[in-house]
Amino acid sequence: MNNITPYSSPHYFIYLMLLLLPIMIGLWFGKRFRVYDFIATVIILIITFFGGNMSQGISLIFYVLYEMLLVFTYLSYRKKHNNFWIFTGYVVLAIIPLVFVKLDPLLKNQTISLFAFLGISYLTFKAVEIIMEIRDGVIKDIKPYEFVRFLLFFPTISSGPIDRFRRFQKDVMNVPSRDEYVELLHSGVNRLMQGLLYKFIIGYFFGTLLLPKIQILTLSYKGETPLGLSWALVAYMYVYSMYLFFDFAGYSLFAVAISNFMGVKTPMNFRAPFKSHNIKDFWNRWHITLSFWFRDFIYMRLMFTVIKHKWLKNRVTIANVGYITLFLIMGFWHGETWYYIVYGIFHACAMITNDAWLRFKKKHRKQIPSNKFTEAFAIFLTFNVVCFSFMIFSGILDKLWFV
């Protein structure tokens, strides 16, 4: 049996629903079968990581042991000390496996990506969050099995959503009442059906039926027009954006639905992002758990450090430096290719421009109309700005200009 990517095939859903049945029966009767939860998790991990290619599974085991060593040695240290540079060193050590994996395609050296496995980014976010919250004093104690359970919660293991330890712990340590679980089942079924619609019908239409044909047409203009620009590229931009949203949102809906069946209220990852009124509103609606993670653990901490040490005095400049730093990191996280970096810079510039406009709008509130037309125009403009950024993100310009 080959490795099965979560939520990618009917076989995975069949295995999943069979394994979930005892968990759901237990919750219906007000019980959590914790030993069975562990067994089900092991089976799903075997299906996902230990199929035909066991290298991912071996990498996962060593990665979890490595992160566990870091978390518990830092927890022991933090009970008596609180040195900033020691804390920084632990955070750097926690992200080193991910850095190696991200550098592998750039250096073309497979020996450095020993930790390469599906979902390493999302597990790293969880491990770093725990280290940071231990330092903040928010997490004062954590047991090894709690750490492993949080890290390897199988509904979200490959691509999120990214939960927070304390919120997750609150759910798994409690058993919902019958009425609460009925609500969770209801929301789980709705999200499962919506996920099937998004990923396997709408996402299939845009990603499998339309996108390859439009890509071929777009690339046919390479060398025929200046920079290969054409109306086909515009069509590609919109089709790719639709595919990206429906495919990823469908996956996220599956993860939330399965979590609900297990009595866990995993946060939603998308909230009608194409109805956003501006780019900041968009990042409050798109890949919400990732954007909020970057906001809380990178942007806000950077802002605090800059203000505390008075490296910059102007708050607008501080915010702009924060945007550039944040979105450059996000761009590099996606990959070390120019179009991911440009995608990050583009969104940083969009955020800076948006803030400047909001400040201007606040000063000239009486002169600037606010009605349904301006609201519709704001949504239209934001949608097109976002789709343009996704076109950059897709790498189609790399194929048009360089490949």
Buried (B, 14 or more C-beta within 10 A) or exposed (E): EEBBBBBBEEEBBEBBEEBBEBBBEBBEEEEBBEEEBBEBBEBBBBBBBBBEEEEBBBBBBBBBEBBBEBBBEBBEBBEEEEEEEEBEEBBEBBBBBBBBBBBBEEEEEEEBBBBBBBBBBBBBBBBBBBBBBBBEEEBEEBEEEBBBBBBBBBBBBBBBBBBBBEEBBEBBEEBBEEEBBEBBBEBBEEBBEBBBBBBBEBBBBBBEEBBEEBBEBBBEBBEEEEEBEBEBBBBBBBBBBBBBBBBBBBBBBBBBBBBBBBBBBBBBBBEEBBEBBBBBBBBBBBBBBBBBBBBEBBBEBBBEEBEEEEEBEEEEEBBBBBBBBBBBBBBBBBBBBBBBBBBBBBBBBBBBEBBEEEEEEEEEEEEEEEEEEEEEEBBEEBBEBBBBBBBBBBBBBEBBEEE
